Amino acid sequence: MLSDLKIIDISTVLAGPSVGTFFAELGANVLKIENPNLPDVTRSWKLPSEDKNSNVSAYFSSVNYKKNYLQLNLKEEKDYAQFMELIRDADILISNLKFGDAEKLKLEDALLRKENPRLICGKINGFGSESDRVAYDLILQAESGFMSINGTSESGPVKMPVALIDVLAAHQLKEGLLLALLEREKSGKAKTVTVSLYDTAIASLVNQASNYLMGKEIPKRIGSLHPNIAPYGEIFKTADGDFITFAIGSDSHFKKLCHFLNVHELPKEARFYSNSNRVKNRTELEKILQAKIVEITTDTILSVMKMENVPVGKIQDLAEVFREPHAKSMIREEIIDSKLTSRITSIAFKWES
């Protein structure tokens, strides 16, 4: 549906390139430009099992899909002239340049818009447009509070196993660029959309931020447990040795779970009668539930809870996840530089008439 849209992507790593992939999947013509001397660093971010001689890694492949590729050194006059020729009929430029590089490379918005007044500029930075700090997702997770509330009291601070701040920043930029396209349709004027990883991280604290701002309590590391709901996030072992978890979001859910486990008296007890009491006494509750759950098979629990509309899930590794037909349907494959690459689609919404 975006086949008339021309996008130039000079960004690297994860956030910016994933925005380019998003538009490419929607049909836009996306050209990824890399410096031949300093290509996207993620081409070298390889697992030990990956081919050391290939210039394509699994990490790089995850956020580069359906793009065309071109090598240009913008410090070279000839390459810069070719780049500016491409800018003249582009709709969007995606970048994540280091502080000061736009000036060094003559890529300031005003200069680019002299060539193309309709050019929308989408930019990602670390700590804001005026900061020269180098930013990686890990550092943002550390400084925005995410690591302080992730993990357990025994583990200490833990980063999330995906570059979630990058992922969320990409979503912020997608939203801003779509709005900029809409604005350009209405007014004919091009906008610059800037997203910082720091702002994205702080904005993504949502309920944990409000818990602190309103309750004045600093969130503690409680693993997968939910600070406001119980049982929610406790990990239980079944008779098969599998691990499952429940998201008991209401008193009704709790009563159904207790009925299934044949502990009918629990919802009537003062310590478990309400959600707030269950949160206070969640350790006792977990032990009682675990003693019952370990006697029941995983399939039985999942099937009965499904019928009762009680949220429960088996904790699966990625091999199990990608045995599921629906997950398989979200895999996208492409040959890049003679290498078969795979990734998950960046489009999770569906169009319905």
Number of C-alpha atoms within 10 A of each C-alpha: 9 12 12 10 17 21 26 24 26 21 24 24 19 21 27 28 25 26 26 30 24 22 25 24 19 15 16 20 22 26 21 22 22 19 15 11 9 9 15 22 10 19 17 17 16 17 11 7 6 12 11 12 7 13 17 23 19 19 18 24 21 20 25 27 28 23 22 15 15 13 14 19 17 20 12 10 10 11 15 17 12 12 17 16 13 16 20 16 16 20 20 25 23 24 21 23 17 16 17 13 12 14 11 11 14 14 16 14 18 11 12 19 17 11 15 20 18 20 25 25 23 24 20 25 27 27 18 16 15 10 13 13 12 11 16 15 21 19 16 25 23 15 13 19 17 23 19 19 20 21 19 16 12 9 11 12 18 18 19 15 7 10 16 18 27 26 18 17 27 25 19 21 23 21 13 18 23 13 14 21 19 13 14 16 11 9 8 12 14 21 21 15 20 18 23 22 28 23 18 23 22 17 12 17 14 10 11 17 18 12 16 12 11 8 9 10 12 13 15 14 21 17 18 14 19 14 17 16 19 28 26 20 19 21 18 21 20 22 13 12 11 14 17 20 19 21 19 21 16 14 14 13 19 24 20 18 23 17 14 16 17 11 14 14 12 17 20 11 11 10 18 22 16 16 20 14 15 22 20 15 15 21 13 12 18 16 12 13 16 16 14 18 19 17 13 15 15 20 12 11 19 17 12 13 19 13 8 13 12 21 16 18 16 18 14 12 8 8 8 10 13 15 10 10 9 10 12 12 11 15 13 16 15 15 12 17 11 9 13 12 19 18 18 17 17 20 12 7 6 6 4 4 3
